Amino acid sequence: MKPKLVVLTGAGISAESGLRTFRDTDGLWEGYDVYEVASPQGWQKNPALVQDFYNSRRRDVKAAVPNAAHIGLAKLEEKYDVQIITQNIDDLHERGGSTSVMHLHGQIFKMRSCTNESLIYDVYDDIRMGDLAADGGQLRPHIVWFGEAVPMIEPALKEVLQADVFVVVGTSLQVYPAASLLEYVSETVPVYVIDRKIPLIGRQNVHRIEKPATAGVEELLSILL
């Protein structure tokens, strides 16, 4: 049986594919205040703006390609039972070859009803105001906004508790509840952290690789494969 390797990824892994993050820009994302475009209040205030913002993000993701970090993590499946847990809404892990990917914060290529969050549909083009779900609710991006519950955190926690190796790539570990997953990793489990700026982590058995995701994953492969 292959050892279980759980990977938590954040925006830093997709940055090298040209998808910009908001963590380094004072709360701005593509020039927008994050709460204007990624909160229930923003949606209530100006839903058309929120739709336009995510329609643009969807086009960005369609144009992006997986980088060496996405592809490298998929390569780990040769030797490990790999579970990717990502904070990212793009599909670059899947296109990079990973076969088991859990999206904590939703997916840009899915949309759901405003009034029933279990009514979820695939979407590859724009969502327009007036596009309705089967229950008559306005369709919105299937994204977890600031202030909303994170339904995938419980399944993710179950995976983390089974980890034989835990890897963190491209996240500042400042967005909760995602960042709290590290707290549930057994103290005996080796943890590898890859980021341009390693976050403070108060635990033993941490291997720090202070590099961008592509170079860091390359180093990780040389250690683990």
C-alpha positions as CSV (number, residue, x, y, z in Angstrom):
1,M,0.0,0.0,0.0
2,K,1.3,3.5,-0.9
3,P,2.0,5.9,1.9
4,K,-0.6,8.8,2.2
5,L,0.7,12.2,1.1
6,V,-1.6,15.1,1.6
7,V,-0.8,18.5,-0.1
8,L,-2.4,21.8,0.9
9,T,-1.9,24.4,-1.9
10,G,-2.7,28.1,-2.2
11,A,-2.5,30.9,-4.7
12,G,1.3,30.8,-4.8
13,I,1.3,27.6,-6.9
14,S,-0.9,29.2,-9.6
15,A,0.9,32.5,-9.6
16,E,3.6,31.1,-11.9
17,S,0.9,30.2,-14.4
18,G,0.0,33.9,-14.5
19,L,-3.0,33.8,-12.2
20,R,-2.5,36.7,-9.8
21,T,-3.1,36.5,-6.1
22,F,-4.5,39.1,-3.8
23,R,-2.4,38.2,-0.7
24,D,0.5,40.5,-1.7
25,T,-1.6,43.5,-2.8
26,D,-3.2,45.1,0.3
27,G,-6.5,43.3,-0.1
28,L,-6.9,44.1,-3.8
29,W,-7.6,41.4,-6.4
30,E,-7.1,42.5,-10.0
31,G,-7.7,46.0,-8.8
32,Y,-10.9,45.3,-6.9
33,D,-11.4,45.4,-3.1
34,V,-11.7,41.8,-2.2
35,Y,-14.8,42.3,-0.1
36,E,-16.6,44.0,-3.1
37,V,-16.2,40.9,-5.2
38,A,-15.8,38.0,-2.7
39,S,-18.3,38.5,0.0
40,P,-22.1,38.0,0.4
41,Q,-22.4,41.8,1.1
42,G,-20.6,42.6,-2.1
43,W,-23.0,40.3,-4.0
44,Q,-26.0,41.9,-2.4
45,K,-24.7,45.4,-3.2
46,N,-23.7,44.8,-6.8
47,P,-24.3,41.3,-8.2
48,A,-23.5,42.4,-11.8
49,L,-20.0,43.5,-10.7
50,V,-19.4,40.2,-9.0
51,Q,-20.5,38.2,-12.0
52,D,-18.3,40.3,-14.3
53,F,-15.3,39.8,-12.0
54,Y,-15.7,36.0,-11.9
55,N,-16.5,35.8,-15.6
56,S,-13.1,37.5,-16.1
57,R,-11.4,35.0,-13.7
58,R,-12.9,32.1,-15.6
59,R,-11.4,33.5,-18.9
60,D,-8.1,33.9,-17.1
61,V,-8.1,30.2,-15.9
62,K,-9.1,28.9,-19.3
63,A,-6.1,30.7,-20.8
64,A,-3.7,29.6,-18.1
65,V,-1.7,26.3,-18.3
66,P,-0.4,24.1,-15.5
67,N,3.2,24.8,-14.5
68,A,5.9,22.5,-13.3
69,A,4.7,22.6,-9.7
70,H,1.2,21.2,-10.7
71,I,2.8,18.6,-12.9
72,G,5.4,17.7,-10.3
73,L,2.8,17.1,-7.6
74,A,0.9,14.7,-10.0
75,K,4.2,12.8,-10.5
76,L,4.2,12.0,-6.8
77,E,1.3,9.6,-7.5
78,E,3.9,7.1,-8.8
79,K,5.0,6.4,-5.2
80,Y,2.3,7.9,-3.0
81,D,-1.4,8.0,-2.5
82,V,-1.7,11.7,-3.1
83,Q,-4.6,13.9,-1.9
84,I,-4.5,17.5,-3.1
85,I,-6.4,20.0,-0.9
86,T,-6.4,23.3,-2.6
87,Q,-7.6,26.8,-1.7
88,N,-7.6,27.6,-5.4
89,I,-10.6,27.9,-7.6
90,D,-8.8,27.0,-10.8
91,D,-8.5,23.5,-12.3
92,L,-4.7,23.5,-12.9
93,H,-4.1,20.6,-10.5
94,E,-6.5,18.5,-12.5
95,R,-5.0,19.6,-15.9
96,G,-1.6,18.9,-14.4
97,G,-2.5,15.3,-13.9
98,S,-3.5,15.0,-10.2
99,T,-6.3,12.5,-9.9
100,S,-7.6,13.4,-6.4
101,V,-8.3,17.1,-5.8
102,M,-10.5,18.7,-3.2
103,H,-11.4,22.4,-3.6
104,L,-12.0,24.1,-0.3
105,H,-13.1,27.4,-1.7
106,G,-15.2,26.2,-4.7
107,Q,-14.5,26.0,-8.4
108,I,-14.5,28.6,-11.1
109,F,-16.0,26.2,-13.6
110,K,-19.0,25.5,-11.5
111,M,-22.1,27.7,-10.7
112,R,-24.9,27.3,-8.3
113,S,-28.3,28.6,-7.3
114,C,-28.4,31.6,-5.0
115,T,-31.2,30.0,-3.1
116,N,-30.0,26.3,-2.9
117,E,-26.3,25.7,-2.7
118,S,-26.7,22.1,-3.6
119,L,-28.0,23.0,-7.1
120,I,-24.6,23.0,-8.8
121,Y,-23.9,23.1,-12.6
122,D,-20.8,23.1,-14.8
123,V,-20.1,26.4,-16.5
124,Y,-17.3,27.3,-19.0
125,D,-18.6,30.6,-20.3
126,D,-20.0,33.7,-18.7
127,I,-22.8,33.7,-16.1
128,R,-25.3,36.5,-16.8
129,M,-27.8,38.2,-14.5
130,G,-31.1,36.6,-15.3
131,D,-29.5,33.1,-15.8
132,L,-31.6,31.0,-13.4
133,A,-31.2,27.6,-11.8
134,A,-33.9,24.9,-11.9
135,D,-35.4,26.3,-8.7
136,G,-35.7,29.8,-10.2
137,G,-32.7,31.2,-8.2
138,Q,-30.2,33.4,-9.9
139,L,-27.0,31.5,-10.8
140,R,-23.8,32.6,-9.1
141,P,-20.2,31.4,-9.1
142,H,-19.8,28.2,-7.0
143,I,-17.2,30.0,-4.8
144,V,-16.9,30.2,-1.1
145,W,-16.8,33.9,-0.3
146,F,-15.4,35.6,2.9
147,G,-17.9,35.1,5.6
148,E,-19.5,32.0,4.1
149,A,-19.1,28.4,5.5
150,V,-16.5,26.1,4.1
151,P,-18.4,22.8,3.6
152,M,-15.3,20.9,2.3
153,I,-13.3,21.5,5.5
154,E,-14.7,18.4,7.2
155,P,-13.8,16.0,4.4
156,A,-10.4,17.7,4.1
157,L,-9.8,17.2,7.8
158,K,-10.4,13.5,7.5
159,E,-7.7,13.3,4.8
160,V,-5.2,15.3,6.9
161,L,-5.7,13.0,9.9
162,Q,-4.6,10.0,7.7
163,A,-1.4,11.7,6.3
164,D,1.9,9.9,6.4
165,V,3.6,13.0,4.8
166,F,2.1,16.5,4.7
167,V,3.1,19.2,2.1
168,V,2.2,22.9,2.0
169,V,2.8,24.8,-1.3
170,G,2.2,28.5,-2.0
171,T,0.0,29.5,0.9
172,S,0.7,32.1,3.6
173,L,-1.4,30.0,6.1
174,Q,-3.4,33.1,7.0
175,V,-6.9,32.2,5.5
176,Y,-9.0,30.2,8.0
177,P,-10.3,27.5,8.3
178,A,-7.9,26.2,5.6
179,A,-4.8,27.2,7.6
180,S,-6.0,25.3,10.7
181,L,-5.6,22.0,8.8
182,L,-1.9,22.0,9.7
183,E,-2.8,21.9,13.4
184,Y,-4.3,18.4,12.9
185,V,-1.2,16.8,11.3
186,S,0.3,14.4,13.8
187,E,3.6,15.6,15.3
188,T,5.3,12.4,14.0
189,V,4.4,13.3,10.4
190,P,7.1,15.1,8.3
191,V,5.9,18.5,7.0
192,Y,7.4,20.1,3.9
193,V,6.6,23.8,3.4
194,I,7.3,25.4,0.0
195,D,6.9,29.2,-0.4
196,R,8.8,32.3,-1.4
197,K,8.3,33.5,2.1
198,I,7.9,30.7,4.6
199,P,5.1,31.4,7.2
200,L,5.9,31.0,10.9
201,I,5.1,27.4,11.9
202,G,5.4,26.4,15.6
203,R,6.0,22.7,15.3
204,Q,8.9,20.2,15.0
205,N,9.7,18.0,12.0
206,V,9.2,20.9,9.4
207,H,11.4,21.0,6.3
208,R,11.4,24.5,4.9
209,I,12.0,25.0,1.1
210,E,12.1,28.8,0.6
211,K,11.5,29.0,-3.1
212,P,8.8,29.7,-5.7
213,A,6.5,26.7,-6.2
214,T,8.0,25.4,-9.4
215,A,11.6,25.3,-8.0
216,G,10.4,24.1,-4.6
217,V,8.4,21.2,-5.9
218,E,11.4,20.2,-8.0
219,E,13.4,20.0,-4.8
220,L,10.6,18.1,-3.1
221,L,10.6,15.5,-5.8
222,S,14.3,15.0,-5.4
223,I,13.7,14.3,-1.7
224,L,10.6,12.1,-1.9
225,L,11.0,10.2,-5.1
